[in-house]
Amino acid sequence: MIYCVIPRELEAELYDKMVEYYKDNPNVTVIVDRRGGPDRRSGKDQGGTFKRIIRDRRRAHPGTFPGTDAPDDAA
């Protein structure tokens, strides 16, 4: 699925044109960006500073690997 995202400011100008342009392509959906609120990418929220905590989410897997030494009678 491919989304053609139209900014809210350009909805009146572009939305109908883009829907008409992509009407024969079932893999494309034209949508209007309706997100609101503060931009969290800036690193600050409305209450002051906001620092994203990045954690290592990898966990050790239980168990062990088999030995890699050749058996004594393999010679």
FENDA-V71441 format. One record per pair of residues at least 24 apart in sequence whose C-alpha atoms are under 7 Angstrom apart, sorted by the first residue. I is the first residue (numbers start at 1). J is the second residue. D is the distance in Angstrom with one decimal. If there is no record, write none. Layout:
i->{I:I}
j->{J:J}
d->{D:D}
This chain:
i->{1:1:2:2:2:3:3:3:3:4:4:4:4:5:5:5:5:6:6:6:7:7:8:8:8}
j->{27:28:27:28:29:28:29:30:31:28:29:30:31:30:31:32:33:31:32:33:32:33:32:33:34}
d->{5.0:6.1:5.9:4.7:6.3:5.6:4.9:5.8:6.8:6.8:6.1:4.6:6.1:6.1:5.1:5.6:6.1:6.1:4.7:5.9:6.0:5.3:6.0:5.6:6.5}
